[in-house]
């Protein structure tokens, strides 16, 4: 159930329960105001969450790029190391 549907159901439930209890127009208006404020707060929180998610995705992409660069460098160093080992073995055989 989405948050919007949940809030709508909660608002409807408040009206259904508040009606028989005898809430006046003032109380109903206060409840409407509270629900509107909660909906605004939810929208703000969702916007902040979306922004945080974008930042996390950007950080993830940067980290993956750094990882690829480091991996490529490591492969080059290992190839160079293996070449040096072979050269060393060849030099030792000549002696």
C-alpha positions as CSV (number, residue, x, y, z in Angstrom):
1,X,0.0,0.0,0.0
2,X,1.5,3.3,-1.0
3,X,2.0,6.0,1.5
4,X,-0.5,8.3,-0.3
5,X,-3.2,5.5,-0.2
6,X,-2.3,4.9,3.5
7,X,-2.8,8.6,4.4
8,X,-6.0,8.7,2.4
9,X,-7.3,5.7,4.2
10,X,-6.2,7.1,7.6
11,X,-8.0,10.4,6.8
12,X,-11.1,8.5,5.8
13,X,-11.0,6.4,8.9
14,X,-10.7,9.5,11.0
15,X,-13.8,11.0,9.4
16,X,-15.7,7.8,9.8
17,X,-14.7,7.5,13.5
18,X,-15.0,11.2,14.2
19,X,-18.5,11.5,12.8
20,X,-20.4,9.3,15.3
21,X,-18.3,10.6,18.2
22,X,-19.5,14.0,17.6
23,X,-16.5,16.0,16.5
24,X,-17.3,19.5,15.5
25,X,-16.3,21.4,12.5
26,X,-13.4,22.9,14.4
27,X,-11.9,19.4,15.3
28,X,-12.4,18.1,11.7
29,X,-10.7,21.2,10.3
30,X,-7.8,20.7,12.8
31,X,-7.5,17.1,11.6
32,X,-7.5,18.1,8.0
33,X,-4.8,20.6,8.7
34,X,-2.7,18.0,10.5
35,X,-3.1,15.6,7.6
36,X,-2.2,18.3,5.1
37,X,0.9,19.1,7.2
38,X,1.8,15.4,7.3
39,X,1.4,15.1,3.5
40,X,3.7,18.1,3.0
41,X,6.3,16.6,5.4
42,X,6.1,13.3,3.6
43,X,6.6,15.0,0.2
44,X,9.6,16.9,1.6
45,X,11.1,13.8,3.1
46,X,10.6,11.9,-0.2
47,X,12.4,14.8,-2.1
48,X,15.3,14.6,0.4
49,X,15.5,10.9,0.0
50,X,15.5,11.2,-3.7
51,X,18.4,13.7,-3.5
52,X,20.3,11.4,-1.1
53,X,19.7,8.5,-3.5
54,X,21.1,10.5,-6.4
55,X,24.2,11.4,-4.3
56,X,24.7,7.8,-3.3
57,X,24.4,6.7,-7.0
58,X,27.0,9.3,-8.0
59,X,29.3,8.2,-5.2
60,X,28.9,4.6,-6.3
61,X,29.7,5.4,-9.9
62,X,32.8,7.3,-8.8
63,X,33.9,4.4,-6.5
64,X,33.4,1.9,-9.4
65,X,35.4,4.1,-11.7
66,X,38.2,4.3,-9.1
67,X,38.1,0.5,-8.6
68,X,38.4,-0.1,-12.4
69,X,41.3,2.3,-12.6
70,X,43.1,0.6,-9.7
71,X,42.4,-2.8,-11.1
72,X,43.8,-1.8,-14.4
73,X,46.9,-0.4,-12.7
74,X,47.3,-3.6,-10.7
75,X,47.1,-5.7,-13.8
76,X,49.9,-3.6,-15.4
77,X,52.1,-3.9,-12.3
78,X,51.6,-7.6,-12.2
79,X,52.5,-8.0,-15.9
80,X,55.6,-5.8,-15.3
81,X,56.5,-7.9,-12.2
82,X,56.2,-11.1,-14.2
83,X,58.3,-9.7,-17.0
84,X,61.0,-8.6,-14.5
85,X,61.0,-12.1,-12.9
86,X,61.5,-13.7,-16.3
87,X,64.3,-11.2,-17.1
88,X,65.9,-12.0,-13.8
89,X,65.7,-15.8,-14.4
90,X,67.3,-15.3,-17.8
91,X,70.1,-13.3,-16.3
92,X,70.7,-15.9,-13.7
93,X,70.9,-18.6,-16.3
94,X,73.6,-16.7,-18.2
95,X,75.9,-16.6,-15.2
